[in-house]
Amino acid sequence: VLFLQIVHILNMTSAKIVSFLLHPEESLHSLQNRIEFETGISTGNQELLLETGICLDPRKPASQCVIDGVRGWDSYMVYLFDKSKTVYDGPFASRSLSDCVNYIVQDSKIQLPIPQLRKVWAEAVHYVIGLKEDYSRLFQGQRAAMLSLLRYNANLIKMKNNMVSASQQLKAKLEFFHQSIRLDLERYSDQMAYGISSEKMLKAWKEMEEKASQCAQAEDIGYLDEQIMALHTEIVELQKSPYARRQGEVMESLEQRAIDLYKQLKTRPPDHAYSDSTDMVKIIVQTVQSQDRVLKELFGHLSKLLGCKQKIIDLLPEIEVALNNIKEADNSVMQMQGKRQREIWHLLKIACTQSSSRSLVSSSLEGTASTPAATWLPQSSSGNAAPHPLSSLAAPEDGENFADVIQENVNYLELFSSILQEVRQEQNCMMVS
């Protein structure tokens, strides 16, 4: 018997406890099937919470419900919630009276002998204590729901911070992109008259600017931020609510009065005296009324907690979608920025190539123009003949050969032809891209 594992499930929708003997290595899914059979709550709608607000892990065995510790294996409770409901219809009917206690409640003035009255009042005290313990368990269930809500809220805050950070980064990148592309378009327009032009590339840049304006819609998360802030305010108000704290002081005082009344009865000698149960019945009635009041407040507060939790559950997918949209827009902006920079460097390469080809052409033209001028120089006024232009060249014995000079010119001509062909190919590629 000592090695048996018993799990107690408090159904928060009915305020009833169901207990199960756990089989060795039983899975949580198997336990949920048994809970569904007992409570009518489907396994998909079951939410099982520990006192700390942690939801049971379906990957772990059912023995996770029973926590070893100082309090013992039979003192822990698992709280069952129905995820399909956010409004609980409490308060619920109090626990039923025993026949003896019901007898004195029906007629509190009936006279009973002291020995018999002790037994009846002992059951009455047990009933009053049971009412207080029922409320305490339900309050622990409400507290577990609050802790679970705070866990969901912490996850919501984390996702919101990620979303806001990503939105701010996207906004900064869009501002940089717009400023840089405007500057590029201005500089491109300035050089179109005398430099390189490509209508297709210009059109692509303008389309990039329009697409970047559309990406700015992804950074608009104001509507989600407003909903999250409203939820935060609501959760703080629920935490500050007096119903979030234990309201069983009246029931505890009534419990103590019932115990004191029973102790006074025990001190009376067991003679043939009789007495009624008026005082004990008053305590029972007051305890039932107090429990009805506090349970009504408890379930009203619990419904608000579950409503907030459902709002968070509904918001999380929307935040995930917004975060994905921001990331996609961010990637799109970075790709457009990289594409435009590659095109700018391509333009720079073409411009540098054209500049090099122009310098080669001008230098070759200068060289060819100086030769006939030197050959056909007129005679000087003094009548002396001008020296022949070839006389300034080095003699063959200096190691140079006229054939080498001719070959060098041919090589320069071939290089110039290849440069011109490369420029034409790059311009054609630029027009196609």
DRENDO-1510 file (C-alpha; in Angstrom, 1 decimal, always signed):
<recs>
REC; n; res; u; v; w
REC; 1; VAL; +0.0; +0.0; +0.0 .
REC; 2; LEU; +2.8; +2.4; +0.8 .
REC; 3; PHE; +4.1; +2.1; -2.8 .
REC; 4; LEU; +0.8; +2.9; -4.4 .
REC; 5; GLN; +0.5; +6.2; -6.2 .
REC; 6; ILE; -2.8; +8.1; -6.0 .
REC; 7; VAL; -3.5; +11.2; -7.9 .
REC; 8; HIS; -6.3; +13.6; -6.8 .
REC; 9; ILE; -7.9; +15.7; -9.6 .
REC; 10; LEU; -10.0; +18.7; -8.6 .
REC; 11; ASN; -12.5; +19.4; -11.4 .
REC; 12; MET; -12.8; +23.2; -11.3 .
REC; 13; THR; -15.9; +23.1; -13.5 .
REC; 14; SER; -17.8; +21.0; -11.0 .
REC; 15; ALA; -15.8; +21.5; -7.7 .
REC; 16; LYS; -15.6; +17.7; -7.3 .
REC; 17; ILE; -12.6; +15.6; -6.6 .
REC; 18; VAL; -11.9; +12.4; -8.5 .
REC; 19; SER; -9.0; +10.1; -7.5 .
REC; 20; PHE; -7.1; +7.6; -9.6 .
REC; 21; LEU; -4.7; +4.9; -8.8 .
REC; 22; LEU; -1.8; +5.2; -11.1 .
REC; 23; HIS; -0.5; +2.1; -12.9 .
REC; 24; PRO; +3.2; +1.6; -13.2 .
REC; 25; GLU; +4.7; +3.6; -16.1 .
REC; 26; GLU; +1.2; +4.8; -17.1 .
REC; 27; SER; +1.3; +7.6; -19.7 .
REC; 28; LEU; -0.4; +10.9; -19.2 .
REC; 29; HIS; -2.6; +10.3; -22.2 .
REC; 30; SER; -3.9; +7.1; -20.6 .
REC; 31; LEU; -4.7; +9.1; -17.4 .
REC; 32; GLN; -6.5; +11.7; -19.5 .
REC; 33; ASN; -8.7; +9.1; -21.1 .
REC; 34; ARG; -9.7; +7.9; -17.6 .
REC; 35; ILE; -10.4; +11.5; -16.6 .
REC; 36; GLU; -12.6; +12.0; -19.7 .
REC; 37; PHE; -14.6; +8.9; -18.7 .
REC; 38; GLU; -15.2; +10.3; -15.2 .
REC; 39; THR; -15.7; +14.0; -15.9 .
REC; 40; GLY; -16.9; +14.1; -19.5 .
REC; 41; ILE; -14.2; +16.6; -20.5 .
REC; 42; SER; -12.5; +15.5; -23.7 .
REC; 43; THR; -8.7; +15.0; -23.6 .
REC; 44; GLY; -8.2; +17.8; -26.1 .
REC; 45; ASN; -10.0; +20.3; -23.8 .
REC; 46; GLN; -8.3; +19.1; -20.6 .
REC; 47; GLU; -5.8; +21.4; -19.0 .
REC; 48; LEU; -4.1; +19.9; -15.9 .
REC; 49; LEU; -2.2; +22.3; -13.7 .
REC; 50; LEU; -0.1; +21.8; -10.7 .
REC; 51; GLU; -0.2; +24.2; -7.7 .
REC; 52; THR; +2.6; +26.2; -9.3 .
REC; 53; GLY; +0.6; +26.8; -12.4 .
REC; 54; ILE; +2.8; +24.5; -14.6 .
REC; 55; CYS; +0.8; +22.5; -17.1 .
REC; 56; LEU; +1.5; +18.7; -17.1 .
REC; 57; ASP; +3.9; +17.6; -19.8 .
REC; 58; PRO; +2.3; +15.0; -22.2 .
REC; 59; ARG; +5.8; +13.6; -22.9 .
REC; 60; LYS; +6.3; +12.6; -19.3 .
REC; 61; PRO; +4.5; +9.7; -17.5 .
REC; 62; ALA; +1.4; +10.3; -15.3 .
REC; 63; SER; +3.5; +9.9; -12.2 .
REC; 64; GLN; +4.5; +13.6; -12.6 .
REC; 65; CYS; +1.3; +14.4; -10.9 .
REC; 66; VAL; +2.6; +12.9; -7.6 .
REC; 67; ILE; +5.5; +15.0; -6.2 .
REC; 68; ASP; +7.7; +13.5; -3.6 .
REC; 69; GLY; +8.4; +15.8; -0.7 .
REC; 70; VAL; +7.8; +16.7; +2.9 .
REC; 71; ARG; +4.1; +17.1; +2.4 .
REC; 72; GLY; +3.6; +13.5; +1.5 .
REC; 73; TRP; +2.2; +11.7; -1.6 .
REC; 74; ASP; -1.4; +12.2; -0.6 .
REC; 75; SER; -1.5; +16.0; -0.1 .
REC; 76; TYR; -0.9; +17.3; -3.6 .
REC; 77; MET; -3.8; +18.2; -5.9 .
REC; 78; VAL; -4.0; +18.5; -9.7 .
REC; 79; TYR; -6.5; +21.1; -11.0 .
REC; 80; LEU; -8.5; +20.3; -14.0 .
REC; 81; PHE; -9.8; +23.1; -16.3 .
REC; 82; ASP; -11.9; +22.9; -19.4 .
REC; 83; LYS; -10.2; +24.8; -22.2 .
REC; 84; SER; -13.4; +25.1; -24.1 .
REC; 85; LYS; -15.0; +27.2; -21.3 .
REC; 86; THR; -13.9; +30.7; -20.1 .
REC; 87; VAL; -16.9; +31.4; -17.9 .
REC; 88; TYR; -17.5; +29.1; -15.0 .
REC; 89; ASP; -21.1; +28.9; -13.6 .
REC; 90; GLY; -20.3; +28.7; -9.9 .
REC; 91; PRO; -20.9; +28.8; -7.0 .
REC; 92; PHE; -21.8; +25.1; -6.7 .
REC; 93; ALA; -23.9; +23.3; -4.1 .
REC; 94; SER; -22.2; +22.7; -0.8 .
REC; 95; ARG; -21.3; +19.2; +0.3 .
REC; 96; SER; -24.3; +17.2; +1.5 .
REC; 97; LEU; -25.2; +16.9; +5.2 .
REC; 98; SER; -25.1; +13.6; +7.0 .
REC; 99; ASP; -28.4; +12.3; +8.3 .
REC; 100; CYS; -27.5; +13.2; +11.9 .
REC; 101; VAL; -26.5; +16.8; +11.1 .
REC; 102; ASN; -29.5; +17.2; +8.8 .
REC; 103; TYR; -31.7; +16.0; +11.7 .
REC; 104; ILE; -30.7; +18.9; +14.0 .
REC; 105; VAL; -30.7; +21.4; +11.1 .
REC; 106; GLN; -34.3; +20.6; +10.4 .
REC; 107; ASP; -35.2; +21.2; +14.0 .
REC; 108; SER; -32.5; +23.0; +16.0 .
REC; 109; LYS; -34.6; +23.1; +19.2 .
REC; 110; ILE; -35.0; +19.4; +19.6 .
REC; 111; GLN; -33.6; +18.1; +22.8 .
REC; 112; LEU; -31.1; +15.3; +22.7 .
REC; 113; PRO; -29.1; +13.6; +25.5 .
REC; 114; ILE; -25.6; +14.8; +25.9 .
REC; 115; PRO; -23.8; +11.6; +24.8 .
REC; 116; GLN; -25.8; +11.5; +21.6 .
REC; 117; LEU; -25.4; +15.3; +21.1 .
REC; 118; ARG; -21.6; +14.9; +21.3 .
REC; 119; LYS; -21.7; +12.5; +18.3 .
REC; 120; VAL; -24.0; +14.8; +16.3 .
REC; 121; TRP; -22.0; +17.9; +17.0 .
REC; 122; ALA; -18.7; +16.1; +16.2 .
REC; 123; GLU; -20.2; +15.4; +12.7 .
REC; 124; ALA; -21.3; +19.1; +12.6 .
REC; 125; VAL; -17.8; +20.3; +13.3 .
REC; 126; HIS; -16.5; +18.0; +10.7 .
REC; 127; TYR; -19.0; +19.4; +8.2 .
REC; 128; VAL; -18.0; +23.0; +9.0 .
REC; 129; ILE; -14.3; +22.1; +8.6 .
REC; 130; GLY; -15.1; +20.4; +5.3 .
REC; 131; LEU; -16.8; +23.5; +3.9 .
REC; 132; LYS; -13.7; +25.6; +4.7 .
REC; 133; GLU; -11.4; +23.0; +3.1 .
REC; 134; ASP; -13.5; +22.9; +0.0 .
REC; 135; TYR; -13.1; +26.6; -0.4 .
REC; 136; SER; -9.4; +26.4; +0.3 .
REC; 137; ARG; -8.9; +23.8; -2.5 .
REC; 138; LEU; -10.9; +25.9; -5.0 .
REC; 139; PHE; -8.9; +28.9; -4.0 .
REC; 140; GLN; -5.7; +27.0; -4.7 .
REC; 141; GLY; -7.1; +26.1; -8.1 .
REC; 142; GLN; -7.8; +29.8; -8.8 .
REC; 143; ARG; -4.3; +30.6; -7.7 .
REC; 144; ALA; -2.9; +27.9; -10.1 .
REC; 145; ALA; -4.9; +29.6; -12.9 .
REC; 146; MET; -3.4; +33.0; -11.9 .
REC; 147; LEU; +0.1; +31.6; -12.0 .
REC; 148; SER; -0.6; +29.9; -15.4 .
REC; 149; LEU; -1.9; +33.3; -16.7 .
REC; 150; LEU; +1.3; +35.0; -15.5 .
REC; 151; ARG; +3.4; +32.4; -17.3 .
REC; 152; TYR; +1.4; +33.0; -20.5 .
REC; 153; ASN; +1.8; +36.8; -19.9 .
REC; 154; ALA; +5.6; +36.4; -19.6 .
REC; 155; ASN; +5.7; +34.6; -22.9 .
REC; 156; LEU; +3.5; +37.3; -24.4 .
REC; 157; ILE; +5.9; +40.0; -23.1 .
REC; 158; LYS; +8.8; +38.2; -24.6 .
REC; 159; MET; +7.2; +37.9; -28.0 .
REC; 160; LYS; +6.1; +41.5; -27.9 .
REC; 161; ASN; +9.6; +42.7; -27.1 .
REC; 162; ASN; +11.0; +40.7; -30.0 .
REC; 163; MET; +8.3; +42.1; -32.3 .
REC; 164; VAL; +8.9; +45.7; -31.2 .
REC; 165; SER; +12.7; +45.3; -31.6 .
REC; 166; ALA; +12.3; +43.7; -35.1 .
REC; 167; SER; +9.9; +46.5; -36.1 .
REC; 168; GLN; +12.3; +49.2; -35.0 .
REC; 169; GLN; +15.1; +47.6; -36.9 .
REC; 170; LEU; +12.9; +47.4; -40.0 .
REC; 171; LYS; +12.0; +51.1; -39.6 .
REC; 172; ALA; +15.6; +52.1; -39.4 .
REC; 173; LYS; +16.6; +50.0; -42.4 .
REC; 174; LEU; +13.7; +51.5; -44.4 .
REC; 175; GLU; +14.7; +55.0; -43.6 .
REC; 176; PHE; +18.3; +54.3; -44.6 .
REC; 177; PHE; +17.1; +52.5; -47.8 .
REC; 178; HIS; +14.9; +55.4; -48.8 .
REC; 179; GLN; +17.6; +58.0; -48.2 .
REC; 180; SER; +20.2; +56.1; -50.1 .
REC; 181; ILE; +18.0; +55.2; -53.1 .
REC; 182; ARG; +16.9; +58.9; -53.4 .
REC; 183; LEU; +20.5; +60.0; -53.4 .
REC; 184; ASP; +21.4; +57.3; -56.0 .
REC; 185; LEU; +18.5; +58.4; -58.3 .
REC; 186; GLU; +19.6; +62.0; -58.0 .
REC; 187; ARG; +23.2; +61.2; -58.9 .
REC; 188; TYR; +22.2; +58.8; -61.6 .
REC; 189; SER; +20.0; +61.5; -63.2 .
REC; 190; ASP; +22.9; +64.0; -63.1 .
REC; 191; GLN; +25.3; +61.7; -65.1 .
REC; 192; MET; +22.7; +60.4; -67.6 .
REC; 193; ALA; +23.5; +63.1; -70.1 .
REC; 194; TYR; +27.3; +62.4; -70.4 .
REC; 195; GLY; +27.7; +59.0; -68.6 .
REC; 196; ILE; +26.0; +55.6; -68.7 .
REC; 197; SER; +22.2; +55.2; -68.9 .
REC; 198; SER; +19.9; +52.3; -68.6 .
REC; 199; GLU; +16.1; +52.8; -68.6 .
REC; 200; LYS; +15.5; +49.2; -67.4 .
REC; 201; MET; +17.8; +49.7; -64.4 .
REC; 202; LEU; +16.2; +53.1; -63.6 .
REC; 203; LYS; +12.7; +51.5; -63.7 .
REC; 204; ALA; +13.9; +48.7; -61.5 .
REC; 205; TRP; +15.2; +51.2; -58.9 .
REC; 206; LYS; +11.9; +53.1; -58.9 .
REC; 207; GLU; +10.1; +49.8; -58.4 .
REC; 208; MET; +12.4; +49.1; -55.4 .
REC; 209; GLU; +11.4; +52.4; -53.9 .
REC; 210; GLU; +7.7; +51.5; -54.2 .
REC; 211; LYS; +8.2; +48.1; -52.9 .
REC; 212; ALA; +10.1; +49.5; -49.9 .
REC; 213; SER; +7.1; +51.8; -49.2 .
REC; 214; GLN; +4.9; +48.6; -49.2 .
REC; 215; CYS; +7.3; +46.9; -46.7 .
REC; 216; ALA; +6.7; +49.8; -44.3 .
REC; 217; GLN; +3.2; +48.3; -43.7 .
REC; 218; ALA; +4.8; +45.4; -41.9 .
REC; 219; GLU; +6.3; +47.7; -39.2 .
REC; 220; ASP; +2.9; +49.0; -38.2 .
REC; 221; ILE; +2.2; +47.0; -35.0 .
REC; 222; GLY; +0.3; +49.7; -33.2 .
REC; 223; TYR; -3.0; +47.7; -33.1 .
REC; 224; LEU; -1.3; +44.7; -31.5 .
REC; 225; ASP; +0.6; +46.9; -29.1 .
REC; 226; GLU; -2.7; +48.5; -27.9 .
REC; 227; GLN; -4.3; +45.1; -27.3 .
REC; 228; ILE; -1.3; +43.9; -25.4 .
REC; 229; MET; -1.2; +47.0; -23.2 .
REC; 230; ALA; -4.9; +46.7; -22.5 .
REC; 231; LEU; -4.3; +43.1; -21.5 .
REC; 232; HIS; -1.4; +44.0; -19.2 .
REC; 233; THR; -3.7; +46.6; -17.5 .
REC; 234; GLU; -6.4; +44.0; -17.0 .
REC; 235; ILE; -4.0; +41.5; -15.6 .
REC; 236; VAL; -2.6; +44.0; -13.1 .
REC; 237; GLU; -6.1; +44.9; -12.0 .
REC; 238; LEU; -6.8; +41.2; -11.5 .
REC; 239; GLN; -3.7; +40.8; -9.4 .
REC; 240; LYS; -4.7; +43.8; -7.2 .
REC; 241; SER; -8.3; +42.6; -6.8 .
REC; 242; PRO; -9.2; +41.5; -3.3 .
REC; 243; TYR; -10.7; +38.4; -4.8 .
REC; 244; ALA; -7.2; +37.3; -5.8 .
REC; 245; ARG; -6.5; +36.9; -2.1 .
REC; 246; ARG; -7.9; +34.4; +0.3 .
REC; 247; GLN; -11.4; +35.3; +1.5 .
REC; 248; GLY; -11.9; +32.5; +4.1 .
REC; 249; GLU; -11.4; +34.5; +7.3 .
REC; 250; VAL; -15.1; +34.4; +8.2 .
REC; 251; MET; -15.2; +30.6; +7.6 .
REC; 252; GLU; -12.1; +30.1; +9.7 .
REC; 253; SER; -13.6; +32.0; +12.6 .
REC; 254; LEU; -16.8; +30.0; +12.3 .
REC; 255; GLU; -14.8; +26.8; +12.3 .
REC; 256; GLN; -13.1; +27.9; +15.5 .
REC; 257; ARG; -16.4; +28.8; +17.1 .
REC; 258; ALA; -17.8; +25.3; +16.2 .
REC; 259; ILE; -14.7; +23.6; +17.7 .
REC; 260; ASP; -15.0; +25.7; +20.9 .
REC; 261; LEU; -18.7; +24.9; +21.2 .
REC; 262; TYR; -18.0; +21.2; +20.9 .
REC; 263; LYS; -15.2; +21.5; +23.5 .
REC; 264; GLN; -17.7; +23.1; +25.9 .
REC; 265; LEU; -20.2; +20.3; +25.3 .
REC; 266; LYS; -17.5; +17.7; +26.0 .
REC; 267; THR; -16.8; +19.2; +29.4 .
REC; 268; ARG; -20.4; +18.7; +30.5 .
REC; 269; PRO; -20.9; +15.5; +32.6 .
REC; 270; PRO; -22.6; +12.6; +30.8 .
REC; 271; ASP; -25.7; +12.7; +33.0 .
REC; 272; HIS; -29.3; +12.5; +32.0 .
REC; 273; ALA; -29.3; +16.1; +30.9 .
REC; 274; TYR; -30.7; +17.2; +27.5 .
REC; 275; SER; -29.8; +20.1; +25.3 .
REC; 276; ASP; -30.7; +21.6; +21.9 .
REC; 277; SER; -28.4; +22.4; +19.0 .
REC; 278; THR; -29.5; +26.0; +18.3 .
REC; 279; ASP; -25.9; +27.5; +18.5 .
REC; 280; MET; -24.4; +24.8; +16.4 .
REC; 281; VAL; -27.0; +25.1; +13.7 .
REC; 282; LYS; -26.5; +28.8; +13.5 .
REC; 283; ILE; -22.8; +28.2; +12.9 .
REC; 284; ILE; -23.6; +25.7; +10.2 .
REC; 285; VAL; -26.0; +28.0; +8.4 .
REC; 286; GLN; -23.6; +31.0; +8.6 .
REC; 287; THR; -20.8; +28.8; +7.2 .
REC; 288; VAL; -22.9; +27.7; +4.3 .
REC; 289; GLN; -23.9; +31.3; +3.5 .
REC; 290; SER; -20.3; +32.5; +3.8 .
REC; 291; GLN; -19.1; +29.7; +1.5 .
REC; 292; ASP; -21.8; +30.6; -1.1 .
REC; 293; ARG; -20.6; +34.2; -1.1 .
REC; 294; VAL; -16.9; +33.6; -1.3 .
REC; 295; LEU; -17.4; +30.9; -4.0 .
REC; 296; LYS; -19.5; +33.3; -6.1 .
REC; 297; GLU; -16.7; +35.9; -5.9 .
REC; 298; LEU; -14.0; +33.2; -6.5 .
REC; 299; PHE; -15.6; +31.8; -9.7 .
REC; 300; GLY; -16.3; +35.3; -10.9 .
REC; 301; HIS; -12.7; +36.2; -10.5 .
REC; 302; LEU; -11.6; +32.9; -12.0 .
REC; 303; SER; -13.7; +33.5; -15.1 .
REC; 304; LYS; -11.9; +36.8; -15.6 .
REC; 305; LEU; -8.6; +35.1; -15.3 .
REC; 306; LEU; -9.5; +32.5; -17.9 .
REC; 307; GLY; -10.9; +35.2; -20.2 .
REC; 308; CYS; -7.6; +37.0; -20.1 .
REC; 309; LYS; -5.7; +33.8; -20.7 .
REC; 310; GLN; -7.8; +33.1; -23.8 .
REC; 311; LYS; -7.1; +36.6; -25.1 .
REC; 312; ILE; -3.4; +35.9; -24.8 .
REC; 313; ILE; -3.8; +32.5; -26.5 .
REC; 314; ASP; -5.6; +34.3; -29.4 .
REC; 315; LEU; -3.0; +37.0; -29.6 .
REC; 316; LEU; +0.1; +34.8; -29.7 .
REC; 317; PRO; -0.5; +33.6; -33.3 .
REC; 318; GLU; -1.2; +37.2; -34.5 .
REC; 319; ILE; +2.1; +38.3; -33.0 .
REC; 320; GLU; +3.8; +35.4; -34.7 .
REC; 321; VAL; +2.4; +36.4; -38.0 .
REC; 322; ALA; +3.4; +40.0; -37.5 .
REC; 323; LEU; +6.9; +39.0; -36.6 .
REC; 324; ASN; +7.2; +36.8; -39.7 .
REC; 325; ASN; +5.9; +39.7; -41.9 .
REC; 326; ILE; +8.5; +42.0; -40.4 .
REC; 327; LYS; +11.3; +39.4; -41.0 .
REC; 328; GLU; +10.2; +38.9; -44.6 .
REC; 329; ALA; +10.1; +42.7; -45.2 .
REC; 330; ASP; +13.5; +43.0; -43.6 .
REC; 331; ASN; +15.0; +40.4; -45.9 .
REC; 332; SER; +13.3; +42.0; -48.9 .
REC; 333; VAL; +14.8; +45.4; -48.1 .
REC; 334; MET; +18.3; +43.9; -47.5 .
REC; 335; GLN; +18.1; +42.0; -50.8 .
REC; 336; MET; +17.0; +45.2; -52.7 .
REC; 337; GLN; +19.8; +47.1; -51.1 .
REC; 338; GLY; +22.4; +44.5; -52.0 .
REC; 339; LYS; +21.0; +44.3; -55.6 .
REC; 340; ARG; +21.2; +48.0; -56.1 .
REC; 341; GLN; +24.8; +48.2; -54.7 .
REC; 342; ARG; +25.9; +45.4; -57.1 .
REC; 343; GLU; +24.4; +47.4; -60.0 .
REC; 344; ILE; +26.2; +50.6; -58.8 .
REC; 345; TRP; +29.5; +48.7; -58.7 .
REC; 346; HIS; +28.7; +47.3; -62.2 .
REC; 347; LEU; +28.2; +50.8; -63.5 .
REC; 348; LEU; +31.4; +51.9; -61.9 .
REC; 349; LYS; +33.3; +49.0; -63.6 .
REC; 350; ILE; +31.8; +50.0; -67.0 .
REC; 351; ALA; +32.7; +53.7; -66.4 .
REC; 352; CYS; +36.3; +52.8; -65.4 .
REC; 353; THR; +36.6; +50.5; -68.5 .
REC; 354; GLN; +35.4; +53.3; -70.8 .
REC; 355; SER; +37.8; +55.8; -69.2 .
REC; 356; SER; +40.7; +53.4; -69.7 .
REC; 357; SER; +39.7; +52.8; -73.3 .
REC; 358; ARG; +39.5; +56.6; -74.0 .
REC; 359; SER; +42.9; +57.2; -72.5 .
REC; 360; LEU; +44.4; +54.4; -74.7 .
REC; 361; VAL; +42.8; +55.8; -77.8 .
REC; 362; SER; +43.9; +59.4; -77.1 .
REC; 363; SER; +47.5; +58.3; -76.4 .
REC; 364; SER; +47.6; +56.2; -79.6 .
REC; 365; LEU; +46.2; +59.1; -81.6 .
REC; 366; GLU; +48.8; +61.5; -80.2 .
REC; 367; GLY; +51.6; +59.0; -81.2 .
REC; 368; THR; +50.4; +58.6; -84.7 .
REC; 369; ALA; +49.9; +62.4; -85.2 .
REC; 370; SER; +53.4; +63.2; -84.1 .
REC; 371; THR; +55.2; +61.0; -86.7 .
REC; 372; PRO; +54.0; +62.7; -90.0 .
REC; 373; ALA; +54.6; +66.0; -88.4 .
REC; 374; ALA; +58.2; +65.1; -87.7 .
REC; 375; THR; +58.6; +63.5; -91.2 .
REC; 376; TRP; +57.3; +66.4; -93.2 .
REC; 377; LEU; +58.9; +69.2; -91.2 .
REC; 378; PRO; +59.8; +72.1; -93.4 .
REC; 379; GLN; +63.4; +73.3; -93.9 .
REC; 380; SER; +64.7; +76.0; -91.6 .
REC; 381; SER; +64.9; +79.6; -92.7 .
REC; 382; SER; +68.7; +79.5; -92.6 .
REC; 383; GLY; +68.6; +77.2; -95.6 .
REC; 384; ASN; +70.1; +74.3; -93.7 .
REC; 385; ALA; +68.3; +71.0; -94.2 .
REC; 386; ALA; +66.5; +69.7; -91.1 .
REC; 387; PRO; +67.8; +66.5; -89.7 .
REC; 388; HIS; +65.9; +63.4; -90.9 .
REC; 389; PRO; +63.4; +62.1; -88.2 .
REC; 390; LEU; +64.9; +58.6; -88.3 .
REC; 391; SER; +68.3; +60.1; -87.4 .
REC; 392; SER; +67.1; +60.6; -83.8 .
REC; 393; LEU; +66.3; +56.8; -83.4 .
REC; 394; ALA; +68.9; +54.6; -81.9 .
REC; 395; ALA; +71.2; +52.8; -84.2 .
REC; 396; PRO; +70.7; +49.1; -84.6 .
REC; 397; GLU; +73.8; +48.4; -82.6 .
REC; 398; ASP; +71.9; +49.8; -79.5 .
REC; 399; GLY; +70.0; +46.5; -79.4 .
REC; 400; GLU; +66.6; +47.7; -80.8 .
REC; 401; ASN; +65.1; +46.4; -83.9 .
REC; 402; PHE; +62.5; +48.0; -86.1 .
REC; 403; ALA; +60.6; +44.7; -86.2 .
REC; 404; ASP; +60.2; +44.8; -82.4 .
REC; 405; VAL; +58.6; +48.3; -82.6 .
REC; 406; ILE; +56.1; +47.2; -85.3 .
REC; 407; GLN; +55.2; +44.1; -83.2 .
REC; 408; GLU; +54.6; +46.3; -80.1 .
REC; 409; ASN; +52.2; +48.5; -82.1 .
REC; 410; VAL; +50.3; +45.4; -83.3 .
REC; 411; ASN; +50.0; +44.2; -79.7 .
REC; 412; TYR; +48.6; +47.5; -78.6 .
REC; 413; LEU; +46.1; +47.4; -81.5 .
REC; 414; GLU; +44.9; +43.9; -80.5 .
REC; 415; LEU; +44.6; +45.0; -76.8 .
REC; 416; PHE; +42.5; +48.0; -77.8 .
REC; 417; SER; +40.2; +45.8; -80.0 .
REC; 418; SER; +39.6; +43.4; -77.1 .
REC; 419; ILE; +38.8; +46.3; -74.7 .
REC; 420; LEU; +36.3; +47.7; -77.0 .
REC; 421; GLN; +34.6; +44.3; -77.5 .
REC; 422; GLU; +34.5; +43.8; -73.7 .
REC; 423; VAL; +32.9; +47.2; -73.2 .
REC; 424; ARG; +30.2; +46.4; -75.8 .
REC; 425; GLN; +29.4; +43.0; -74.1 .
REC; 426; GLU; +29.1; +44.7; -70.7 .
REC; 427; GLN; +26.8; +47.4; -72.0 .
REC; 428; ASN; +24.6; +44.7; -73.6 .
REC; 429; CYS; +24.5; +42.7; -70.3 .
REC; 430; MET; +23.6; +45.9; -68.5 .
REC; 431; MET; +20.7; +46.6; -70.8 .
REC; 432; VAL; +19.5; +43.0; -70.5 .
REC; 433; SER; +19.7; +43.0; -66.6 .
</recs>
